[in-house]
Amino acid sequence: MTTTLRGASRTTPRRLLGLATLGAMPYRVCVTYLLRERDGVVQVLLGRKKTGLGVGYHVGLGGKLEPGETALEAAVRGIAEEAGVTVDPADLDPRGELLYLFPHRESWSQRSSVFVTTRWRGEPVESDELVPAWHDVVDLPLGEMWDDARRWLPAVLSGGHVAREFTFGDDLATVVSDRPLPAS
């Protein structure tokens, strides 16, 4: 099996790169964080997952890219589906890329585009997928989020960018390796 990742040869086996070997690269997802300020306090909208991968965790809004869909299009669709609010793609600020590797459950491996926005229409509402709630950025529920979030999310919510690869251990919850993504 071969891959065309930047920095790797066309014949580098996926297994050596830590990527899924089930015939395709890790699937693509996007995640968006809605930010607002209330009484001088910056807050972020997170949703507690009700179903699927990450059930019980607080997560940003988003999801899998559908065939032919860009990350921006998926972000707009995901925000509407998961929280009932509308975002203009021009208002999404790209903040980076994340690669999640799950060698003990390769079908979970994924590459995520990260966005932040401060503009949307409507009020967040509960969906079949998650229960949205506002959290102060200085007091994120990091103990109730995926393990990688503490390593990058506070900086992104403060205006930074991220380009990291996280490998999860056999418990499928703990990061065992964290490194920068290769430069494009």
N, C-alpha and C positions, 0 to 999 in steps of 0.2 A: 504494500500500500504506500502511496506517496502523498506528499503535501506540497503546498506552495506558500507556506508561511514566509513572510519576509525574514531574512536572516538564516533561513534553512534551505538546504538544497532540495531540488524537486524529488529526490529519492530518499530523503530522510524519513525513516519509519515514524508513523504517528506515535507509536508507543514510546519511542525514545524522546519525543517532545512532550509526553504526558497527555496526549490528546486521545480522544475517543477513537476506537478502531472499528466502529460499527458501520463504516462506509462513508461517513460524512464528518466534516469539521464540527466542532461544538456548535449547537444551534445559537441563533442570534436572539437577543432580548434587548429591551431598553428599560430604563428606570428614570423616573422624574421626581424631583422634590419641589413641591410648591412652598414658597416662603412668603410670610407676611410679617408685619410689625404691628404689635398691639401694646399700647402704653409703654413704648420704648423697648419692648422685648421682642426679639426676632423668634418666630415660631416656624416650624416645618410640619407639613401634613404627612403623616405616616398612616398606614393602614394595617390593622391586625388581620393576617391571612386566615380565612375561614376554610379554604380548600386548597388542594394541590401542594406543590413543592413549597416548603416553608410554612406549613400550617401552624398557626399560633404565634409566629414571629411578626414583629412590626417591620414593615417594608415600605419602600417608595412605590409610587404608582407606575404601572407599565405592563410589560409582558412580552410574549414571543412575537417576533416579526412574522407576518403572514407572507406567503409567496408573492414576490414582486413589490413588497412594501419596504419603504425606507425606514430607518430608525426614527426619523422625525414623524412620519405618518403613523408609525406604530405607537409612539409616545402620545400623540394627540388622541388616537383611538382608545388606547389603554386608559388614559385619564378619564375620558368620557364614560367608558364601560365600568371602571372600578369606583369612581367617585361622583359621576354625574355632572362634572363641570367641563366647560369648553375652553380649550387653549388654542390660540393662533400659533401655528408652527414658527412664525417669525419671532414669537416671544420666548421660545425655548433657547436657553443658553447652553451650548454643548460644554460639558465639563470633563469629558474623558472617556476612557475605555477600561473595562475590567475583563479579565479572563479567569473564569472559575473552572478548576479542574477537579474532578471527582474520580480518581483512579479506581476506587472500590465500587463505584456505580457510574460507569462512563456515560450513560444516557443522561445524567444530570449536568455534564460539562456544558458550559455556555459562555458566550462572549456578550458583554453588556455595554451598551452606549449609555452614558450618564448625562442627564440634563437637569437644569434648575430653571424655575420661572417664578416671577413675582406678579404675573398678570394672568387672569382667567375670568371667565364669566360663570356665575352660579355659585351655589353653596354646596360643599361636599355632602354626599348622602351615602348611606350604607348600600352595598351591592351584594350580589351572591358571592362575590370573590373576597371582599374585605370590609372591615369596619374602620372608616377614617376617623382620625383624631389629631388635634393640633398638639404639638410638643414644643416646649422652649428649647431652642438650639443648644443652650448652655446646660441643659439637663436631659439629653437624649436617653431613651430607654435602651442603651447599648446591650445590657444584659438580656434583653428580650428580642435581639436582632441577630441576624447571621453573624458569626464570629469575625468576619472580615471587616464589618462596618466600623468598628472602633479604630481601625487602622487607617481609614481614609475619609469617612463621611464628615466628621467635624471640620476638617480642612476644606472640603468641597463646599460645605454649607457656609463657610466663611469667605468664599470667593476663590478658592483654589481649584486646581485641576488634578486629575488622577490618571495614571496609566500603570496598572499593576496586574500581576498574575497571582492568584491565590490557589493553592492546592489544599484540599481538605483530606483529613485522615479517614481511617476505616470506620470511625463513628459517624461520618457524613456530616459532622457539625463543627469540628475543630480545625482551624487553619494550621497546617503543619509546615507550610512553605509559603513565603511571600517574597516576590521580587518584582523589579520594574519590568514592564513590557518592553521589548526591543523597540528602539526608535524606528519610525516609519521612514 
